[in-house]
Amino acid sequence: MKLNIRKGDTVRVIAGNHKDEQGEVQTVIRKKNKQGEYDPNKVYVVVHGVNLIKKHQRRTGNVRTQVGIIEREGPIHISNVMLVSPRSKKPTRVQRRTMADGSHVRYSAKLDESID
């Protein structure tokens, strides 16, 4: 399964507690099912500055670990974010088109222009 959102893309949250917040994708998390295959319903993204959670970290044997209350970004389901077009700065649906040489390109469905 090809994903329409990649690391480094700018996305806007379209549902949930952090609706209308915008940020850059730091990581894309794909979880596997019991058969060891990637489950298309379990795909999450971590967006910079969105869905901040607090983790209480206690001291461990490793001296390099950060201790105390750590604030970091939590994952958001990929269905709750929408890609922002780099040119128009507006959220858009994504289409995939095959070029003449056989390569695939992501296109903005609203503006009919290439995203990559």
Backbone hydrogen bonds, N-H to C=O, Kabsch-Sander energy under -0.5 kcal/mol:
donor,donor_aa,acceptor,acceptor_aa,energy
8,G,25,V,-2.2
9,D,6,R,-1.7
11,V,9,D,-0.5
11,V,23,G,-2.8
12,R,82,M,-2.6
13,V,21,E,-2.8
14,I,80,N,-2.6
15,A,80,N,-1.0
19,K,16,G,-1.2
20,D,13,V,-2.9
21,E,18,H,-1.6
23,G,11,V,-2.1
25,V,9,D,-2.8
26,Q,46,V,-3.5
27,T,46,V,-1.0
29,I,44,Y,-3.4
30,R,28,V,-0.6
31,K,29,I,-0.5
31,K,42,K,-2.4
33,N,37,E,-2.8
36,G,33,N,-1.6
39,D,31,K,-2.6
42,K,39,D,-1.5
44,Y,29,I,-3.0
45,V,76,I,-2.9
46,V,27,T,-2.3
47,V,45,V,-0.6
47,V,74,G,-0.5
48,H,24,E,-2.8
50,V,47,V,-1.8
53,I,72,R,-3.5
55,K,53,I,-0.5
55,K,70,I,-3.4
57,Q,55,K,-0.8
57,Q,68,G,-3.1
58,R,56,H,-0.5
60,T,62,N,-0.5
65,T,62,N,-1.0
68,G,57,Q,-2.8
70,I,55,K,-3.3
70,I,68,G,-0.7
72,R,53,I,-2.4
72,R,70,I,-0.5
74,G,51,N,-2.3
76,I,45,V,-2.7
78,I,43,V,-2.4
80,N,77,H,-1.9
81,V,78,I,-1.1
82,M,12,R,-2.4
84,V,10,T,-2.8
85,S,90,K,-2.7
89,K,85,S,-1.9
92,T,83,L,-2.8
95,Q,107,Y,-2.7
97,R,105,V,-2.5
99,M,97,R,-0.5
99,M,103,S,-3.1
102,G,99,M,-1.5
105,V,97,R,-2.6
107,Y,95,Q,-3.1
108,S,113,E,-3.0
109,A,93,R,-2.4
112,D,108,S,-1.6
115,I,106,R,-2.9
116,D,106,R,-0.8
